[in-house]
Amino acid sequence: MNWTRKDLLALGDLTADEITLILDTAAGFKVVGQRRLKKVPSLRGKTLVNLFVEASTRTRTSFELAAVRLSADVVNITASSSSLAKGESLKDTAKNLEALAADLIVLRHSAAGAAQFLAERLRAGVINAGDGSHEHPTQGLLDVFTIRERLGRVAGVKVGIVGDIRFSRVARSNIQALTKLGAEVTLIGPPTLVPREFERTGVRITHRLDDVLGELDVINLLRIQHERQKAGYFPGTGEYATLFGLNAARAERLKPEALVMHPGPIHRGVELDGSVADGPHSVILDQVTNGLAVRMAVLYLCGAVPTEAKG
Amino acid sequence: MNSSVNIRGGRVVDPASSRDELGDVFIVDGKFSPAPAAGAVEVEARGLVVCPGFIDMHVHLREPGQGAKETIETGTRAAAAGGFTSVLAMPNTNPVADHPGIIAWMAERAAAVGAVNVYLSGAITVGSEGGQLASIGAMSAAGIVAVTDDGRCVQSHDVMLRAAEYCGMFGLPLLDHCQDASLAGPEAVMHQGYWSTLLGLPGWPRMAEEIIVARNAFLAEATGTPIHCQHLTSAGSVRLLREARARGIPLSGEVCPHHIALTDESLKDYDTNFKMNPPLREEADIDALLQGIADGTIDILATDHAPHAPYEKEVEFAAAPFGIVGLETAVGLFCHLLLHCHGVVDLPKLVAMLTVNPARLLGLNRGTLALGAAADVTLLDPDLEWVVDKASFVSKGRNTPFHGWKLQGRAVRTIVGGRTVWKNKV
């Protein structure tokens, strides 16, 4: 199949075949990343702008490194250094970037739909690096890539996603990719953080981690943020850790081959104990490595679509 | 200018007098008259419905203070183009219309530039901040016909109770944007449901509206002051309103076109023209609203015309203001949806919901073709097919979710006090 999208906005937009194409392309780039000479000329002469209107270090660095390895020229813009901080609208900022002939814009923004907003208004390709609580497609792709690489398949794999599902773009992108590729997804957390409406996406919901722990092939733990506690979504991190934290005792009940994943940064002792994060089940650093390959694949595919072809 | 008109040969529908027959309507010097006047403008109305002028009791004219969105002049011209002869202006202007000086200024401005009759509402509380009562008596003397903190529901039940008691002294109805602020927090931008969950947008649940509808039923019952629940959206609100009215409580409700035309699924592309407050809800809510219209629980139709400048709406979804324009699409949508698509009302009932019903609630001597009443007439072609084109809007606002919609039914001529203020070009 051929890739025809200039943008990657949400995994909810993609077919299973398109997701598989990205994963296969990423597998090729992962091999490239293991060579002595890691750079390929795919995007030579193209300009990529990392427009980060919300703080991020690891995702921005990963995109930057991916672009550099594809030989693109990279500019990083963060909210504090851009006109956005002075009250310029996102639309005007983007139009200015386009006037400077940027070919690809990687956008991280606190507003859901911000990437789609830009994509509808620009000839340049737009890659969503996280839009509010909506999606974080490259994170979803790298998680699925890691599962496929480790377990050899995605269909039929039992994946538990634990924690702050309500506000998590990582969870939404994972749910989209995993259900499209045939995994069995269970969302785990308190009802305040796991809205029942998610059931319509084809996932199962439970509020008792211990009931399902032993049957999971993958457990993906989301970061628990203190702001949610202040807003009354759960009483405290201690109670949360007791009910939903993956500690050493719980880790012993995991299947021997089960994978422990986390999108980072980890709150050690809350959603995940340090010994488990660094233990034999953990593939957390694989996720980081695979993120680079997946982002190279996405930039490569979207960057190859002629921008004139935009509808 | 001649304000005498002979309207001949139309289907005359005047719900206030239960009149529905082919006939003529005569206007002499701006008043309805039993006989034609010599030299009057002749209007051929065969094939059209001759109605009392339509009244929209929920309009944001944006003046003073927000002229980039709309002005009294452009807003009333949009009303005329949409078939409305009277509008009730909401007080959430800048500054808020919470004292008689602003009311007098608005009235003066409306008299000077208004294309249709402009009625004014005053704020319930100072600055619509929900605390101290605004000078309702002085505003009543300055001519307001209702009080409301539209857009900012009074959260304190105690303050709302005092407001209802106090308004009783002046015979003023309270209009309420029913919304519990703790359930509809500052982050919330849409209906809370499957689509908000999928889109990652914070939503607010139906109960935010329903809890306040229930509150208002208690307050209206206790005080006897009419309380009108603006732009209802939810099945639960309809049920509460039905129960309250069955018990004789002076509680009423209105419905806007968008809440029966669209659901929350429309937001899936983050188009800010679908962002409104209260929000688009679900099919089951639309069904309940239609049922409420069919059985008379809801007896008033309104637009919540809320114009915004393009640069305000063309931003990230969370940052965009709530609201859409409605004056120039409402009559078409109501005819299309209520008469033709769902068939929940007949023509006289539809006309009543746009004329005599709001007139009675607000105490206006309008909304009827009765002899001696101010001669406002809307000529309606309930079968005319047309396509919504936002570029053709008279309003400054272009923020409509209905661009390109094919509708059946349209006002073709608008007459205010015997003067034609708008005529369809077709």
Interface residues (C-beta under 8 A of the other chain):
Chain A: G12 S89 L90 K91 H109 S110 A111 A112 G113 A114 Q116 F117 D131 G132 S133 H134 E135 R166 F167 R169 R172 P195 E197 F198 R200 T201
Chain B: G193 Y194 S196 T197 L198 L199 G200 L201 P202 D269 Y270 Y311 E314 V315 E316 F317 A318 A319
